[in-house]
Amino acid sequence: MAKNSDFTGQSDDQLSEALGNLKREQFNLRFQAATNQLEKPSRVREVRKDIARIKTLQAQRAAVAK
């Protein structure tokens, strides 16, 4: 699980790319869960929280930019 400090040093483009990768991973994990092939169920929660961290950071940066 990544910490907020892991994301704060990244640029907006890097955050967008990381968000895309995490969403792709989330989709794959949901697919694995539906077919009972999920190896690490805790990873679903970690990915969901990392997505929320990135979205929160993007919203904070957007608010500061206004």
C-alpha positions, 0 to 999 in steps of 0.5 A, spaced: 500 500 500 502 506 498 502 512 502 500 519 501 508 521 501 509 516 495 504 520 491 505 527 493 512 528 489 509 526 483 507 530 477 500 531 475 501 526 469 505 521 473 499 521 478 494 520 472 498 514 469 498 511 476 491 512 476 490 509 470 494 503 472 490 502 478 484 502 475 486 497 470 488 493 476 482 494 480 478 491 474 482 485 473 482 484 480 474 484 480 474 479 474 478 474 478 474 475 484 468 473 480 471 467 477 474 465 484 481 466 482 483 471 487 490 470 490 490 475 495 483 478 497 487 484 501 489 487 494 482 489 492 482 494 498 489 496 497 488 498 490 481 502 492 484 506 497 490 508 493 485 510 487 482 514 493 489 517 495 490 519 488 483 522 487 484 526 493 491 529 491 488 531 484 482 534 487 487 538 492 491 540 487 485 543 483 483 547 488 489 550 489 490 552 482 483 556 482 
